[in-house]
Amino acid sequence: MSPPAPAPYTRPVFEGDISPAVQDEIASFSKVVMEKGAFARSTGSSLVLTEVGVFQREKDGKAHARITYQTTVHEEMLNITGNMHGGCAVYMIDICSSMALAVLGMATGKPWNFVSQAINTTFHAPVPLGAKIELVNTTVSFGSRTVSAITEIWDVTNSRLCVTGVHNKMKPSDPKPPQAKL
């Protein structure tokens, strides 16, 4: 199974209070993130954004975002045993959970330029070649200095949860002003 061509664009389903302008910004930014750069391009460009939602968490009333991507496991995603490579899973957790955090920032007008601190990953079951997978990404916290999101990778073909990941990010340091050299 060869790497797929970039997924054709289909507009995701938007839920919650997201203005049309922000919806366009989210869809455009997702496309750029998934297709930019040479690293893992065949994987990133195969991800299809299917759902975007912003909601109030019942326990504390804070705004949160949930986004879903789908793809089919192809040959370039595999390890030597013929299942999705753990590094591939972590790559998808990184970019998809980052998108969930960006969506929340865009929808609430808050800054959303963060850098990764840690991605903690648990592998529950292998994902074979040809399996359709769904990545469900939900924000957990969104503070002024640190943010986090959780990702679940589901094997839709075989109806099982395969990977979970928690991604913690932080605000990057401000650049230091240049020092005069004497």
VOGU-3710 file (C-alpha; in Angstrom, 3 decimals, decimal comma):
1> msppapapyt> 0,000/0,000/0,000  1,687/3,208/-1,180  1,414/6,565/0,565  -1,854/8,276/-0,212  -2,187/11,472/-2,151  -3,099/14,434/0,031  -6,671/14,058/1,205  -9,215/16,029/-0,819  -10,593/18,964/1,122  -13,941/18,445/2,765
11> rpvfegdisp> -15,268/21,051/5,155  -15,354/19,732/8,729  -18,478/19,857/10,875  -18,248/22,827/13,262  -20,099/22,778/16,584  -20,414/25,457/19,236  -19,986/29,207/19,089  -17,353/29,550/16,340  -17,761/32,498/13,981  -17,553/31,840/10,219
21> avqdeiasfs> -14,300/33,851/10,061  -12,716/31,702/12,790  -14,023/28,550/11,078  -12,200/29,590/7,905  -9,037/30,394/9,901  -9,138/26,960/11,593  -9,673/25,061/8,331  -6,926/27,003/6,551  -4,427/26,656/9,415  -5,102/22,914/9,727
31> kvvmekgafa> -4,382/22,423/6,031  -1,076/24,325/6,297  0,031/22,418/9,424  -0,750/19,012/7,948  0,942/19,615/4,587  3,882/21,905/5,443  7,451/20,622/5,631  9,051/17,410/4,452  8,924/15,435/7,713  6,147/12,815/7,613
41> rstgsslvlt> 4,352/14,700/4,832  2,572/11,557/3,602  1,142/11,023/7,084  0,214/14,634/7,826  -1,333/15,247/4,434  -3,468/12,099/4,742  -5,189/13,389/7,899  -8,702/14,697/7,243  -10,201/17,179/9,702  -13,765/15,942/10,223
51> evgvfqrekd> -15,112/17,687/13,344  -14,349/20,862/15,285  -16,199/21,781/18,454  -15,916/24,390/21,176  -17,873/23,769/24,354  -18,168/24,732/28,020  -16,911/22,041/30,386  -19,730/21,182/32,767  -17,613/20,914/35,946  -16,097/24,409/35,821
61> gkaharityq> -17,747/26,228/32,911  -14,421/26,811/31,126  -14,181/26,807/27,342  -12,632/23,742/25,693  -12,170/22,412/22,188  -12,487/18,966/20,630  -11,335/18,178/17,110  -11,295/14,930/15,170  -9,077/13,773/12,315  -9,315/10,553/10,300
71> ttvheemlni> -6,917/8,655/8,053  -6,113/5,137/6,898  -2,865/3,472/7,995  -0,555/3,232/4,965  2,826/1,620/4,369  4,993/4,607/5,334  3,360/4,597/8,797  4,442/1,019/9,638  7,083/-0,535/11,870  8,903/-3,799/11,026
81> tgnmhggcav> 6,029/-5,905/12,398  3,535/-4,374/9,953  1,690/-2,218/12,470  1,589/1,549/12,903  4,939/2,718/14,292  4,919/4,286/17,758  6,842/7,272/16,427  4,142/7,812/13,819  1,484/7,748/16,546  3,391/10,315/18,626
91> ymidicssma> 3,860/12,554/15,568  0,097/12,534/14,952  -0,601/13,165/18,656  1,770/16,147/18,505  0,217/17,871/15,503  -3,428/16,972/16,179  -3,441/17,898/19,886  -1,624/21,125/18,990  -4,451/21,881/16,565  -7,025/21,373/19,343
101> lavlgmatgk> -5,157/23,913/21,469  -4,879/26,318/18,513  -8,623/25,982/17,864  -9,400/26,950/21,460  -7,065/29,941/21,239  -8,573/31,059/17,923  -12,148/30,643/19,178  -11,535/32,532/22,433  -9,152/35,188/21,129  -6,332/33,982/23,391
111> pwnfvsqain> -2,696/33,451/22,357  -2,078/29,970/20,978  1,610/29,956/20,074  3,037/27,305/22,411  5,994/24,902/22,355  5,975/21,288/23,513  7,110/20,356/27,027  6,150/16,675/27,086  4,058/14,089/25,286  3,204/11,092/27,471
121> ttfhapvplg> 1,956/8,176/25,416  0,346/4,825/26,242  0,055/2,105/23,603  -2,960/-0,148/24,142  -3,220/-2,205/20,932  -1,499/-2,479/17,534  -2,946/-0,758/14,476  -2,569/-2,825/11,274  -2,013/-1,696/7,698  -5,244/-0,534/6,061
131> akielvnttv> -7,082/0,225/9,303  -9,124/3,426/9,360  -8,149/5,455/12,421  -9,778/8,381/14,165  -7,839/10,829/16,334  -10,032/12,538/18,937  -8,255/15,528/20,506  -9,668/17,359/23,519  -8,184/20,274/25,426  -7,694/19,654/29,152
141> sfgsrtvsai> -6,318/22,964/30,444  -5,568/26,344/28,903  -3,670/28,613/31,271  -1,602/31,686/30,515  1,703/29,772/30,730  0,897/26,093/30,180  -1,751/24,219/28,237  -2,561/20,555/27,688  -4,659/18,290/25,502  -5,391/14,574/25,353
151> teiwdvtnsr> -5,534/12,497/22,175  -7,180/9,112/21,681  -6,303/7,138/18,555  -9,113/4,732/17,722  -8,900/1,871/15,224  -12,349/2,383/13,695  -12,007/-0,701/11,492  -11,522/-3,021/14,485  -13,453/-0,959/17,096  -10,684/-0,488/19,653
161> lcvtgvhnkm> -8,742/2,215/21,439  -5,097/1,832/20,406  -3,119/4,826/21,699  -3,646/7,661/24,167  -1,394/10,664/24,594  -1,281/13,712/26,834  0,494/16,715/25,323  1,727/19,508/27,605  2,853/22,764/26,023  4,163/26,062/27,355
171> kpsdpkppqa> 4,497/29,660/26,280  7,900/30,156/24,632  10,393/32,511/26,224  10,532/35,995/24,787  13,644/36,556/22,676  16,443/38,405/24,412  17,328/41,803/22,955  20,646/41,847/21,105  23,627/42,884/23,221  26,025/45,490/21,911
181> kl> 29,527/44,098/21,369  32,404/46,325/22,390
//
